[in-house]
Amino acid sequence: MIRSELIQKIADENPHLTQRHVERIVNTVFEEIIEALAKGDRVELRGFGAFSVKARDARVGRNPRTGEAVEVEDKKVPFFKTGKLLRDRLNSK
């Protein structure tokens, strides 16, 4: 599912909201998650999962084409851990 499909589904299920309002709501939710992660905060959505930021140390990598050693700088990467409800639902028979 992509963002536009999510917006359309929410708009279809909530006829009292216009497409523009739903789009603004979805964009606001995503922006708030992004801003919180940029500040280093953790974002938890009960039953769905938690977004956090993990730090990766600097390391020596390899150029796959030449095999040459390449310095890779330290960086921060987004991390998502699924919630119990989501895991249970994905693994139910």
C-alpha positions, 0 to 999 in steps of 0.5 A: 500500500502506498500513501495515496492508497492509504488516503483513499481508503481512509476517505472512503471509510469516512465520507464526512471527511474530504479527500483534502482533509484526509490527505492533510491528516495523513501527512501530519502524522507522517511529518510528526513521526519524522520530526520526532525521529530527527530529534532522536525520540522514540515513536510508539504506536500501540499494537503496531510497533515502535520507531526509533533511531539506531547509531551505526559506527564507522567501519571499513567497507568494500567496493563490490566492483573493485574490492577496494576498502572504503571508509564508511562514516558513522550514521543514524538509521531508522529502526522499526520493531513490530508490536505484539498485536501486529506480530500475532496477526501476521503469524496467525493461522 
